[in-house]
C-alpha cells in the first residue's frame, strides 16, 4: 500500500511539472494588459498555459475594488472571471 501511495505522489509531482505555465512574450503581455484595461482591471501576475490551449491567466488582478483571476483566450477575449 505504501508503494502505491509513493507511485501516485510521484506521478502527480511529475505530471504537474510537465504542464508548468510560462511567461507571455512582451507583445502578448501588452495585449493582455489592454484587455484588462477594457474590463476595468489592472495588475496581476501574467501566465501563459503551456498545455496547447493558448489560454492566458491573470492571477490577482484588481478590478473595481476587488481581486480576480482571469482567463483570456488567444483572441485576447476574457473567457473566465473568478473573484479571488
N, C-alpha and C positions, 0 to 999 in steps of 0.2 A: 504494500500500500504506500509506503514511503517513497519507493522508486517511482510510482505512478505520479505522485504529487510533485516530485522533483522534475520529472519529464514535462509535466504540464506547466510548471512555473518556467522552465527553460524555454519552452515553445512560446509562451506568452511574451517573455522578455525579447526573444529574437524576432518575433513577428512584428512587434511594435517598433523595433529599431529599423526594420526594413521599410516602414512607412513613415519615417520621420519627415516633418514638414521642412520646407526650405524658405529662404528669404526671397521675396519677389525682386525682380530687377528694378532699376530706378524708374524706367518707363512704366512698368506695371504699378509700382508704388504711387506714382503721380496720378495715374488713372483711378486707383483705389481711393486715394485721398479726395479726388474730385467727386467721386460717388458719395463718399462720406459727407462732404460739404453739402451736396444736394439734399441729403437726408437730415441735415442739421447736426451732424456729428463731427467729432474731431478726436485726434489722438488714437491711442490703442496700439497694440502690437500686431504688425502685419506678417502673415504667413501664407505660403503657397503650398497647398496639399500636393504631395508627390505621387498619389495613387492613380494618376492618369485621369482624374476627374476634372482638372482645370478649374478648381474652386479655390478661391482665396478666403482666408479667415482673418477677421479683425477681432482681437480679444481686448476687452475692457475699454471700448470706445465710449466717450462721453457724448450723450445725445439728449439735449434739452433737459439737463439736470439729473439724468440717471445714467447708469453704466450698462452697456450692452455688449454682446458678442454678435458679430455679423458674419454671414457667409455671402460671398459675392461670386457670381459666375464669370465665365471667360468673356462675356459681353459687358462686364462691369455693371451688372444689374443685381440688386440685393435680392437674394433668394431665401434668406433666413435672418430674422432679427429676434434675439433672445435676451430678455433682461437678466442681468447678472445679479 
